[in-house]
Structures are given as structure tokens and as C-alpha cells.
Amino acid sequence: QAQLTESGGGSVQAGGSLRLSCAVAGHTFCTSYIAWYRQAPDKEREFVARITSEGNIGYEDSVEGRFTLSRDNAKGTVYLQMNNLLPEDTAMYYCKTVQCAVWGQGTQVTVSS
């Protein structure tokens, strides 16, 4: 299976930046395809970005051009660089192993206007 641990959340003003980290441990089958999701209060969890085992990266439309996903295999970590943050980006952010459907505990991002 896998274990995922998110970190890097915090509170910033609109226009600011944060870098989230997802430390991934476990079997390669489970850890090679990672996705980020977020859930705002009273809303459903939504897809944000993903990186496949082949390194293909995709983003949800509202974050395209502002968020950048990367992976450091040596450190076993997937990063979500978030720039030009907007108040509507406020949410709990989770990473997930797609093949094994394991979630991290989440990290809170709060963007004030």
C-alpha cells in the first residue's frame, strides 16, 4: 500500500504563493501516479492536478497557469507550487495515490482578500 503526508499549507493574502508537499512512501505501483484534490467548506472534493507514472501532468482549468506540479523521485515527494493565489483557492488540500486510492490527511490553505 502507501502512506502520504501533506505539508506546506498556511495563510496568505491574495496574490501570494505557497508550495505544498506530498511525501509518498510505499510500493511503486501505488506511489507512481499521484493527484492533488481540494475541498472547500460546504463543497465537494474536487480535482486540482495530477502526475502520472510516465510524468504526464494535468491541471484543473481554474489553476492552469498558476499552479505547477513536480516530483522529486529521490526524495519521494510531489510538490504543488501555487502562485497568484485567489480567495477561491481556500480549501483543505489532499494528495492521493490514484492506483491504490490512498489519501493523505490534508493541509489547509487559506487565502485572504
C-alpha positions, 0 to 999 in steps of 0.5 A: 500500500502507501502512506502520504503526508501533506505539508506546506499549507498556511495563510496568505493574502491574495496574490501570494504563493505557497508550495505544498508537499506530498511525501509518498512512501510505499510500493511503486505501483501505488506511489507512481501516479499521484493527484492533488484534490481540494475541498472547500467548506460546504463543497465537494472534493474536487480535482486540482492536478495530477502526475502520472507514472510516465510524468504526464501532468494535468491541471484543473482549468481554474489553476492552469497557469498558476499552479505547477506540479513536480516530483522529486523521485529521490526524495519521494515527494510531489510538490504543488507550487501555487502562485497568484493565489485567489480567495477561491483557492481556500480549501483543505488540500489532499494528495492521493495515490490514484492506483491504490486510492490512498489519501493523505490527511490534508493541509489547509490553505487559506487565502485572504482578500 
